[in-house]
Amino acid sequence: MKFETKRMFYAVFFPLLFVLLLWGAKSLEWLCDGSWYHLGIYPREFWGLGGIFTSPLIHADLKHLLSNSIPIFLLSWCLCYFYKDLGYLAFLLIWISSGFFTWLLGRPSWHIGASGLIYGLSFFLFFSGVLRRHIPLLAIAMLVVFLYGSTVWNMFPISELLQENVSWEGHLAGAIAGFALAIILRKYGPQKDPIPLEEEEEEEEEEDENTNKDDTEHL
C-alpha cells in the first residue's frame, strides 16, 4: 500500500507542475499588460514553427485557461501513473507532434492553448489501452470515453457554428498525434499480463486428458 501511495504522489508531481506553469505564464502575461498570442502556432509559415513549443502555454483568457487546466491535470496524471517512465516521453512526443500537425493543417491564424495536447492525451490513453488489452489501461480508456467522449465533435469544422474562435484543427491534430503514438509505442511500457505458468500447465494437462479420452473412444 505504501508503494502505491508513493506512486500516486510522484504521478501527481508532474501534472501539478505543468498546470502551475500554465497559470504562471498567464499571470506573467497579465503583469506585462500585453497579449502573447504571437507565441502561438501560425500554420505553414517558417516563423510560426516556434509556436509548437510555446502555444500550449498561452491562453486567450481566464475561461480558456480554466477549461484546460482540469483535463490536462487528470489526463497527464493517468499517463504518469499507469505508464510510469514512458508517460513522460509520450507527453513530450504528443506535445511536439500535435503542434506540428496543427502547423500543417491549421487555418492561417494564431493557434493557442493546451486543447491539442488534451486531445492527444485522450486519444493516446484510449487507443493505447485498447491495443495493449491490459485491464487497468482498458479501464482508463473507458474512463476517458466517459469523461471526454462528447468532445470528439470539436475536432470538426462544425464546432465553429457552436463556438467562435475554436481551433478545431488543433483538436484534430492532437487526436491524430495521440492515435499515431498509441500505435508506435504499443510495444513499450505496460503490457497485457501473461498467463501464469501454473495455468498453462493445467491447460496442457487438460488437453492431454482430452486427447487420451478421444483415443480411447475411437478404440
N, C-alpha and C positions, 0 to 999 in steps of 0.2 A: 504493500500500500504506500509506503514511504517513497519507493522508487517511482510509482505512478504519479504521486503528488509532485515530486521534483520535476518529472517530465512535463506535467501540466504547467508548472510555474515557468520553466525555461521556454516552453512554447508560447507563453503569453508575452515574454520579453520583447521579441522582435516585432510582432503586430502592434504592441503598445508604442514602441519606439517609432514605428513608421507613422502611426496616426498622430503622435506628438510632432513629428516632422511636418506633416501636412498643416497642422494648426500653427506651428511655428512659422512656416512660410507665409501663411495668410496674415498672421499677426505682424510680421515684418513688412509685408506689403501695405498694411493699414498704417503702420508707423511712418512709412515712407510717403504716405499720402499719394499713391500712384496706382497704376494698373500694370500687372505683369503678364498680360495676355500674350505679349510678344515672345514670351518664353514657351509658348505652346508649339504645336506642330503645324507647319504650313506645307501642305502636300505638294509633292513633285517640284519643289524648289530646293536647290542645294543648301541654301542658308536656312531652310526650315528643318533640316535634319537634326539640328541640336535639340529641338523640342522633344525628340524621342526620349531623352534622358530627363528633361525637366517638366514636361507637360503634366504628368500625374501629380505633381506637387502644387499646381496652380489651379485655383477655383474661382469662379466668377463672383460668388457672394457667399454669405453665411449659409443660406439654404442649400446651395450646391455642395458645400463642404460637409454639412451635417448629413445630407443624404448619402454621401460616400463613406463617411467615417465608420459607421457601424458595420456595413457589409465588408469593407476592407479588413476590419479587425477580426470579424468572425471567420471569414474565409481564409485569411492568412494564418490564423490560429489553427484551423483544421489542417492546413497544409504543413505547418511546422510540427504539429503534434503527431499526426499519423504518418508523415513521410520523413520525419527527422531531418537528417542532413540533406537529403535530396530536395526537401522542401525549399531550402534557401536558394539552391541552384535553379529550381523550377520557377521560383518567384522572379529571379533576375531575368531568366530567359523569356518569361511571359511579359515582363515589363518591356524589354527591348523589342521582341518580335511583334507585340501588339502595337507598339508605337511605329514600327517600320511599316506594318500593313496599313495603318492609318495614313501614313505618309504616301503610300501607294494609291489608296482607294479614296481618300477624302476629297471633299469639295475644296476649291481654293478659298480657304478661310482659316482662321486660327482655331485649332482644336485643343482644348484644355480639359483637365480633370482626370480623376482616377477611375472613371467609369470603364474605360477599356481594360484596365487592369482587373477590375472586379469581374467583368465578363470572362476574361482569360482564366482567372482562378476558378470561377464557377464551372466553366466547360472542362477545365483540366480535372477538377475533382470529380465531376460526374463521369466523364468518359474513362478516366484512369481507373476509377472504381469498377466500372463495368468490364473493362478489358482485363483487369487483374483477377476479377472474380474472388476477391478477398473479402470476407464477410464484414469486417469493420469498415473497409473502404466502400463497400456497397451501401452500407448504412449511411455513410456520409453523402454518397451520391444521391440517395433518396431524400436526405435532408435538404440538399442543395435544390433539388427539384421542388420540394415543398415550399421552401422559403423564397426562391427566386425564379421559379419556372415561368411565372406570368410576365417576367421582364423580357422574355425572348422577343416579344413584338417590337421592342425598342431597338432591335437590330435592323429594322427595315424602314424605308422612307415614310411609311405610314405614320411613324412617330412624329413627323413634322406637323401632321394635321392635329395631333393631340397636344403637342408641347413645342413652343418656339425655341429655336437655337439649340436643338438636340443634335449632337454629333452621332447619328446612327451608324456612320461609317466607323467611328471609334469603337462602338459596341460590337459591330460585326467583326472588326479587326481583332478585338480581344477574343471573341468566340473562335475565330479561325486559329489564332495562336494557341489557345488552350487545347483545342481539339488536336491540332498537329503535334503538340508537345506530349499530350497523353499517349499518342501512338509511338512517338520517337523514344520516350523514356519508359515505355511499358515494361521493359525487362530489368529496370533498375529500381531499387528501393523495395518496399514490402511486396510480397507475392502471395499467391494462394497457398494455404497451408497444405503440405504434402500429407498423404495418407500414412498414419502411423504404421510402423513395421509390423506390430502385432496384428493389426487389422489385415495387412497384406498377406501375412502368413495364414490367417484364418480363412481368407478368401481362397487362397491356393488349396488349402485342405478341403474346403467345401467343393471346389472344382474337381479335385481328385476323387472324392467320395461319389460325386455325381457321375463321373466318368466310369468308375468301377461298377456303380449301380446299373448304368446303361449297358455295360458289357455283360453283366450277369443276366439281365433281362433278355438280351439277344441270344444268349446261350440256351 
